[in-house]
């Protein structure tokens, strides 16, 4: 008999984050009155996304440092992210071709090849190309974070995560004032989406190849190239304001700093000070950016603070038992994140949207979503992760 599954506090946090994002998006369809009342005060989706970013920052760089091999890191990340990504994108494309939903990332002035290449890099949201699935925008910021983590690892600055988080947060505060007039996707507007996608794609291929093999000098050059490209795109070509893009990176590096403090890599007081800097700069940046009609200042600030408090509570209770439902939901949270917009496209295209709250339909939606995600995890995610681990082990130092 296999040993019982033991879920950790990170699984519980992923479960909370996934449900928050699902509630945010499904409320458009099933709970419109609830959404109108709650969202201006508390941006539920941003809460879930920021919590996801903290968890990613806590765990992803640690996987690179444990293995010590950039090539293995990229292999494991690719097999972790792409199989479920491909399944969700394929499903959405199928629904689009069947006429159930509209082509959200329609090319417009962009060629289909440009749209496709931008999506394959996962940086589409930072390359002036709207995501085919709305939730894919966060993967663009995750990918930028991976590139920065690899860059810091190759130049041996990866242990400075607390200082990096504080610096990014301070830059966000400055940019909230200095860069407020900069339009979103500024580089795409200046250079054109097609040329920018081609240039960045070439740079990424070169960066990943050089950082994964070759001499030490090539590894450093490749890592730095990828990191610089990521930072420039987040700052000057994001679909969110510059300050928010920098805050997202600061939040992820704060998660890394917390992990390092928990494992003896840096002082806890220093990390606590860094957390205070990140919180103050993030709240100050949001407070100073309230003129944007598409941005709800109070809702974002409350979402940010509650995400930080939730992460802190999870950390404080990390040795407690995690109930099975929360652990299981955390395990399939990536599937939940990517599948729910596909299922919403089906309900939106068939049943339409409701003018009044219908909690029973919200419950029914979740009741259908979770078993479906359990299946996608079992038959798409889990096999992909297993293949990735096996392949990554072959490239670990000393494996041959």
C-alpha positions in Angstrom: 0.0 0.0 0.0 1.5 3.4 -1.0 2.2 5.8 1.9 -0.5 8.4 2.6 -0.1 11.7 0.8 1.2 14.5 3.0 0.3 18.0 1.8 2.2 21.1 2.9 1.2 24.6 3.6 2.2 25.7 0.1 -0.5 23.4 -1.3 -3.1 25.1 1.0 -2.0 28.5 -0.2 -2.2 27.4 -3.8 -5.8 26.2 -3.1 -6.8 29.5 -1.7 -5.2 31.4 -4.6 -6.9 29.2 -7.2 -10.3 29.6 -5.7 -9.9 33.3 -5.5 -9.1 33.6 -9.2 -11.9 31.3 -10.1 -14.4 33.4 -8.0 -13.1 36.6 -9.7 -13.7 35.3 -13.2 -16.9 33.3 -12.6 -18.5 36.2 -10.8 -18.8 37.9 -14.2 -21.2 35.2 -15.3 -23.0 33.9 -12.1 -22.6 36.6 -9.4 -22.8 40.0 -11.1 -24.4 41.8 -8.2 -21.8 40.4 -5.8 -19.0 41.5 -8.1 -20.4 45.0 -8.4 -20.5 45.3 -4.6 -17.2 43.6 -3.6 -14.7 44.2 -6.4 -14.2 47.9 -5.9 -13.4 47.2 -2.3 -11.4 44.0 -2.7 -9.9 42.8 -6.0 -10.3 39.1 -5.5 -8.4 38.1 -8.6 -5.4 40.2 -7.8 -5.4 38.7 -4.3 -5.2 35.2 -5.8 -2.5 36.1 -8.3 -0.3 37.9 -5.8 -0.6 34.9 -3.5 0.5 32.7 -6.4 3.4 34.9 -7.1 4.6 34.8 -3.4 4.4 31.0 -3.5 6.3 30.8 -6.8 9.0 33.1 -5.5 9.3 30.9 -2.4 9.8 27.6 -4.2 11.0 28.1 -7.8 14.5 29.6 -7.2 15.1 26.9 -4.5 14.6 24.2 -7.2 17.4 25.8 -9.3 19.7 26.1 -6.3 19.1 22.5 -5.2 19.9 21.1 -8.6 22.7 23.6 -9.4 22.1 23.1 -13.1 20.5 25.7 -15.4 19.7 23.2 -18.1 17.9 20.9 -15.7 16.0 23.9 -14.3 14.7 24.9 -17.8 13.8 21.3 -18.6 11.8 20.8 -15.4 10.1 24.2 -15.8 9.2 23.5 -19.4 7.6 20.1 -18.5 5.8 21.7 -15.5 4.3 24.5 -17.5 3.9 23.6 -21.1 1.8 20.4 -21.2 -1.2 21.9 -19.3 -0.7 25.2 -21.1 -0.8 23.4 -24.5 -4.0 21.5 -23.5 -5.8 24.7 -22.4 -4.7 26.7 -25.4 -5.8 23.8 -27.7 -9.1 23.6 -26.0 -9.7 27.4 -26.3 -8.7 27.3 -30.0 -11.1 24.5 -30.6 -13.9 26.5 -29.0 -13.0 29.5 -31.1 -13.1 27.5 -34.3 -16.5 26.0 -33.3 -17.8 29.5 -32.8 -18.5 29.0 -29.0 -16.2 31.9 -28.1 -14.5 34.8 -29.8 -10.8 35.0 -30.9 -9.6 37.1 -28.0 -6.0 37.4 -29.2 -7.0 38.2 -32.7 -4.0 39.3 -34.7 -5.3 42.7 -35.9 -2.2 44.3 -37.2 -0.2 41.3 -35.9 0.3 38.2 -38.1 -0.8 34.8 -36.9 2.8 33.7 -36.8 3.7 36.6 -34.5 0.8 35.8 -32.1 1.8 32.1 -32.1 5.5 32.7 -31.5 4.7 35.2 -28.7 2.5 32.7 -27.0 5.1 29.9 -27.2 7.7 32.1 -25.5 5.0 32.6 -22.7 5.9 36.3 -22.8 3.0 37.2 -25.1 1.6 39.7 -22.5 5.0 41.5 -22.4 5.3 41.4 -26.2 2.2 43.5 -27.2 0.1 40.4 -27.9 -3.1 39.8 -25.9 -3.3 36.4 -24.3 -5.6 33.8 -25.8 -6.7 32.9 -22.3 -6.9 35.9 -20.0 -5.1 34.1 -17.2 -2.0 33.5 -19.3 -0.8 37.1 -18.5 0.5 35.9 -15.2 2.7 33.2 -16.9 4.4 36.1 -18.8 5.5 37.6 -15.5 6.4 34.1 -14.2 8.6 33.6 -17.2 10.3 37.0 -16.7 11.0 35.9 -13.1 12.6 32.6 -14.3 14.9 34.5 -16.6 15.9 36.9 -13.8 16.5 34.0 -11.4 18.7 32.3 -13.9 20.6 35.5 -14.6 21.3 36.0 -10.9 22.3 32.4 -10.5 24.8 32.6 -13.4 26.5 35.7 -12.0 26.4 34.3 -8.4 24.1 37.0 -7.0 21.2 34.7 -6.3 21.7 34.9 -2.6 20.9 38.7 -2.6 17.2 38.1 -3.0 16.3 40.4 -0.1 18.3 43.3 -1.5 16.8 42.6 -5.0 13.2 42.6 -3.7 13.8 45.9 -1.9 15.4 47.5 -4.9 12.6 46.5 -7.2 10.0 47.8 -4.8 11.9 51.1 -4.5 12.0 51.4 -8.3 8.3 50.7 -8.4 7.7 53.6 -6.0 9.8 55.9 -8.2 8.2 54.7 -11.4 4.7 55.3 -10.0 5.5 59.0 -10.3 8.2 59.3 -12.9 6.9 56.7 -15.3 3.2 57.3 -14.8 2.8 58.9 -18.2 4.4 55.9 -20.0 1.8 54.0 -22.0 1.4 50.2 -21.6 3.3 48.2 -24.2 5.4 51.2 -25.0 8.1 49.2 -26.8 5.6 47.5 -29.1 4.1 50.8 -29.9 7.5 52.3 -30.8 9.1 49.3 -32.6 6.1 47.3 -33.7 4.9 44.0 -32.2 6.3 41.8 -35.0 9.9 43.1 -34.9 9.9 43.0 -31.1 8.6 39.4 -30.9 11.3 38.4 -33.4 14.1 40.1 -31.5 13.1 38.9 -28.1 12.5 35.3 -29.3 16.0 35.2 -30.8 17.5 36.7 -27.6 15.6 34.1 -25.5 16.8 31.1 -27.6 20.4 32.4 -27.4 20.1 33.2 -23.7 18.7 29.7 -22.8 21.2 27.9 -25.0 24.2 29.8 -23.7 23.1 29.7 -20.0 22.5 25.9 -20.3 25.8 24.8 -21.8 29.2 26.0 -23.1 31.9 27.8 -21.2 31.4 29.7 -18.0 31.6 33.0 -19.9 28.9 31.8 -22.3 26.7 30.8 -19.4 27.1 34.2 -17.8 26.4 36.0 -21.0 23.3 33.9 -21.7 22.0 34.4 -18.2 22.5 38.2 -18.3 21.0 38.5 -21.7 17.8 36.7 -20.6 17.6 38.7 -17.4 18.1 42.1 -19.0 15.4 41.2 -21.7 13.0 40.2 -19.0 13.5 43.3 -16.9 13.2 45.6 -19.9 10.0 44.0 -21.0 8.4 44.1 -17.5 9.3 47.7 -17.1 8.6 49.1 -20.5 6.2 46.7 -22.3 3.9 45.3 -19.8 0.1 45.5 -20.0 0.0 46.7 -16.4 1.6 49.9 -15.2 5.4 49.9 -14.8 5.1 50.2 -11.0 2.8 47.1 -10.8 5.1 45.0 -13.0 8.0 45.9 -10.7 6.0 45.2 -7.6 5.1 41.7 -9.0 8.8 41.0 -9.4 9.5 42.4 -5.9 6.8 40.2 -4.5 8.3 37.0 -6.0 11.8 37.9 -4.8 10.4 38.6 -1.4 9.1 35.0 -1.4 12.6 33.9 -2.3 14.1 35.9 0.5 11.6 34.3 3.0 12.7 30.8 1.8 16.3 31.7 2.2 15.7 33.0 5.8 13.8 29.9 6.7 16.7 27.7 5.6 19.5 29.8 7.2 20.6 31.7 4.2 19.9 35.2 5.6 18.8 36.9 8.8 15.1 36.9 9.6 15.3 40.5 10.7 16.7 41.6 7.4 13.9 39.7 5.6 11.3 41.3 7.8 12.8 44.7 7.0 12.6 43.9 3.3 9.0 42.8 3.6 8.2 46.1 5.2 9.9 48.0 2.4 8.0 46.0 -0.3 4.7 46.5 1.4 5.2 50.2 1.9 6.4 50.8 -1.6 3.7 48.7 -3.2 0.9 50.4 -1.2 2.4 53.8 -1.9 2.7 53.1 -5.6 -0.9 51.9 -5.8 -2.1 54.9 -3.8 -0.3 57.3 -6.1 -1.8 55.6 -9.2 -5.5 56.0 -8.6 -6.3 58.2 -11.6 -6.4 55.2 -14.0 -10.2 54.5 -14.6 -9.3 50.7 -15.1 -7.6 50.5 -11.7 -9.4 50.3 -8.4 -6.9 51.7 -5.9 -8.6 50.5 -2.7 -9.4 47.1 -4.1 -5.8 46.5 -5.2 -4.3 47.7 -1.9 -6.5 45.4 0.2 -5.9 42.5 -2.1 -2.1 43.0 -1.8 -2.2 43.3 2.0 -4.4 40.3 2.4 -2.2 38.2 0.1 0.8 39.1 2.2 -1.0 38.3 5.4 -2.3 35.0 4.0 1.2 34.0 3.0 2.5 35.0 6.5 -0.2 33.0 8.2 0.6 30.0 6.0 4.3 30.4 7.0 3.4 30.7 10.7 1.2 27.6 10.5 3.5 25.6 8.2 4.0 22.7 10.7 0.2 22.2 11.1 -1.7 19.4 9.4 -3.2 20.5 6.0 -6.7 19.1 5.5 -7.0 16.7 2.6 -9.5 18.8 0.5 -7.2 21.8 0.6 -4.1 19.8 -0.1 -5.7 18.0 -3.0 -7.0 21.3 -4.4 -3.5 22.8 -4.1 -2.1 19.9 -6.1 -4.4 20.5 -9.0 -4.3 24.3 -8.7 -2.4 24.9 -12.0 -5.1 22.9 -13.8 -7.8 24.9 -12.0 -6.1 28.1 -13.0 -5.9 27.2 -16.7 -9.1 25.1 -17.2 -11.6 27.4 -15.5 -11.5 30.1 -18.3 -12.0 27.4 -20.9 -15.1 26.1 -19.0 -16.3 29.6 -18.5 -16.0 30.2 -22.3 -18.4 27.2 -22.7 -20.9 28.5 -20.2 -20.7 32.0 -21.5 -21.2 31.0 -25.1 -24.1 28.7 -24.3 -25.9 29.9 -21.2 -24.9 33.5 -21.4 -24.4 35.8 -18.4 -26.9 36.4 -15.7 -28.2 39.8 -14.5 -28.7 38.7 -11.0 -26.7 36.5 -8.6 -27.3 32.7 -9.0 -25.2 31.0 -6.3 -26.5 27.6 -7.3 -25.0 28.0 -10.7 -21.7 29.1 -9.2 -21.6 26.0 -7.0 -22.5 23.8 -10.0 -19.7 25.4 -12.0 -17.1 24.6 -9.3 -18.6 21.1 -8.9 -18.0 20.4 -12.6 -14.6 22.2 -12.7 -12.8 20.4 -9.9 -13.3 16.8 -11.1 -12.4 17.9 -14.6 -9.2 19.4 -13.3 -8.4 16.3 -11.3 -8.5 14.4 -14.7 -6.3 17.0 -16.4 -3.8 16.8 -13.6 -3.7 13.0 -13.7 -3.5 12.6 -17.5 -1.7 15.9 -18.5 0.2 17.5 -15.7 1.4 14.5 -13.7 2.9 12.7 -16.7 4.5 15.9 -17.9 6.1 16.5 -14.6 7.4 12.9 -14.4 8.9 13.1 -17.8 10.5 16.4 -16.9 12.1 15.0 -13.7 13.5 12.0 -15.6 15.0 14.1 -18.3 16.3 16.8 -15.9 18.1 14.1 -13.9 20.1 13.1 -17.0 21.6 16.6 -17.1 22.4 16.9 -13.4 26.1 17.4 -12.7 27.7 14.0 -12.1 24.8 12.1 -13.6 27.0 10.5 -16.2 
